[in-house]
Amino acid sequence: MQETIGLTRQQIAQLLASDIPDGSIVNLGIGMPTLVGDYLPPDKDILLHSENGILGMGPAASGEAVDTDLINASRQPITLREGASITEHTISFAMMRGGHLDYAVLGAFQVSERGDLANWKTDAGDAIPAVGGAMDLAVGARQVLVTMEHRGRDGTPKLLRQCTYPLTGKGVVTRIYTDLAVIDVTPQGLSVHAMHSGIDEAFLRSATGAPLQFPAAPRRIVVDAAGTPRYA
C-alpha cells in the first residue's frame, strides 16, 4: 500500500505564491488563501487586495507591528505596503465585481470537473453559511485559483464530476492547488499540471472523484530540506 504524502497548508500557499506573475493584482480570500501573502517572492511587485477594503496589503503582522484595527478578510492582523489604500466596502466590492482583479485566491469545499465552485455552505447540520464576497470574487476576477485539501477528513474526494454542495459560481475556477497536486480546469476536464513526488498517477486518480488527464511527462512537486516546495 502506497504511503500518503502531501503538502502542508503553508506549502500549498507557498507553491501558489511562486506561480503568481509579476505585476498582478490579487485578492486573498478567507482561510488558507490568506497564507499566500506571507510567501510572495520579494523580486515580484504583486498588489494584494482584501475584500474588507484594503489595496496594498502586506504580510501578517506580529509583535509590536500588530494593529487590531488593521486586519484581513480572516480577521488576522496584517501590515500595509507603502502607498496602500483603505476604502469602505462599496468601493472594495466595485473593484471585485468590475474585473479589476487579475486573480482571486479562494478556498473550496468542492470543485467540479467543469470548474464549478462550492465554498460557502455544506450539508452539515451545524454548518454556518458564509457567503461573504466569494460570489463577487468568483465572477469578477479574471482568474480564480483555489487552495484546498484534495480529500475530506473522511477520505472522500473534494474534486468531483458535479458538486453536491450549493454553488458559489459555475465554471469559474481556473486552477486548483491541493496537498497532492496542481490541477488545471480545461474545456476537456481536469488536467494535472503537477503532482506530489510521493504519489503516482493511480493514487491521484483514486483520490479524485472526476476523471484526470495527465501529460506524457507530468511535472513533480518536490520539497527541499528547508521545507520549500517547487516544481521539478
Summary of the structure (lengths in Angstrom):
residues: 232
radius of gyration: 17.4
end to end distance: 24.8
largest distance: 53.6
contacts: 734
relative contact order: 0.16
helix: 19%
strand: 33%
